[in-house]
Each structure stands twice: as structure tokens, then as C-alpha cells.
Amino acid sequence: MASMACWWEPGGPRRCGTPPKESSDGSDWLLDPMLEGTPTAYSEIARDCFEIGPDPVVVSAIFDLEPIALEQARALNPDLTADRFLAEIEHSGYPR
């Protein structure tokens, strides 16, 4: 059994890894790309974990909070319905 933690403070750096004096449990491999917070890192996660190759233009547009159309969002989730898309946009406060 393994456990991992990820934490950050407002305005502070994000940290990931194992506590001192312990061997690596692999959490750095799992979390580092997620914490990097870049379109490239997200694309790598999507490819490795979800077996999709999202359009880098769409991923960059989302990271830049550009308005996104349903067709673009479906590049990340082909099963996304219009109702779910609109609900998620509304709930998240993502710009239209």
C-alpha cells in the first residue's frame, strides 16, 4: 500500500514527492505532470491515462480560458453531450 500527498499554499510553489528518508513510491511520476499545469503536461496525462491525443490547440485555448465551443470540448471527451457541456460551463464559471 502506498499513499501520496500534494499540497500548495496560496501564492506559494506546488510541491510533490516523498518525505525525506523514504524511497520513491512513484507519486512524483504520477503527480508532477499534473502539477506542472501546462497544456503539454495535460496532453501527456490524457495520452497516458485516457488513451486520447487531444488537439494541442484546443488544450492551449482551454488553459488560456478562451471561449470554447462544444465541438472543441468533444475533442477531449467525444461522449460529451450539449446539455452536460452547458452545465459544466455554467457550474465552473468558464468564460463563454
Secondary structure, 3 states (H helix, E strand, C coil): CCCCCEECCCCCCCEECCCCCCCCCCHHHHHHHHHHCCHHHHHHHHHHHHCCCCCHHHHHHHHCCCCCCHHHHCCCCCCCCHHHHHHHHHHHCCCC
